Amino acid sequence: MLYQMLNGQHWRHIYIVGDLHGCRSLLDAQLIAQGFDIEKDLLVSVGDLIDRGPDSLGCLRLLDAPWFRSVRGNHEEMALQALAGGSREMWQRNGGNWFWSMKGAAMVSARHALKRCSKLPLIVHLQLGERVVVVAHADYPADHYAYDQPVDEQQVVWSRARIGEIQRGVVRDIAGADAFYFGHTPLDKVLDAGNVHYIDTGAVFGNTLTLVQVQ
C-alpha cells in the first residue's frame, strides 16, 4: 500500500513520533507524560520501529494496538528483503542482529510481526478538518502533493536529497498539503524548514524521542 488516509475526526488528539528503533520504554514514558489516552488518541510513527535499540519486538507489537499507525521505514524494508531471501548482511550491519540472535518461538513471533510490516503504507494522509498533514519515512519526492499520486517508492523510504538541500540553505515548500513529517536522518533537534519537518532526533543514540502533537 502506497497511501493510507486517516480522518482526524475519529480521535481527540493525534501525535506523530520520530524513529523508535526499539526504544519502546522511551515511547511509553513520553505517552504517559503527554496524558495520551488509548481510547481517544492516535499515535502515528514515521517508521523505523526496529533495530539498534533494546526492544525491537516491543515496538513491533505496537502494530497490534488500535491507537497506533505507522509508515514503513528503511529498516523494515531491509528486514523484509532479508526474510524474502535478500541480503541478510545489510540488515545485520544496520542493527538487525537482534532478530538473528532469537531462538525458537521468539524468532517465529518476530518473523510474523516483521511480515506484517509489508502491509504498512509508505505515506499516511491525515485529514484534520481543512488541514492536510502528510507522514512518510524519508521524503515525499515531488514538488506537489496529491493523494494517490504515483511517486518513487524507493525515495519515499530512503532519500536524503531534500534534507541535504535544506542543510545547504535551499528550502522549498511542498505544495498541496499543510505540513510534512519525516524521520530517517538522525538530528540533534527537530529541523523545521517551511512546511517540512524532520523529527528523528536520534533517541536510540541517547537523545530525545520527539513527539509532535498535530491535533
Buried (B, 14 or more C-beta within 10 A) or exposed (E): EEBBEBEBEEBEBBBBBBBBBBBBEBBEEBBEEBEBEEEEBBBBBBBBBBBBBBBBBBBBBBBEEEBBBBBBBBBBBBBBBBBEEBEBEEBBEBBBEBBEEBEEEEEEBBEEBBEEBBEBBBBBBBBBEEEBBBBBBBBBBBEEBEBEEEBEBEBBBBBBEBBEEBBEEEEEBBEBBBBBBBBBBBBEEBBEBEBBBBBBBBBBEEBBBBBBEBB
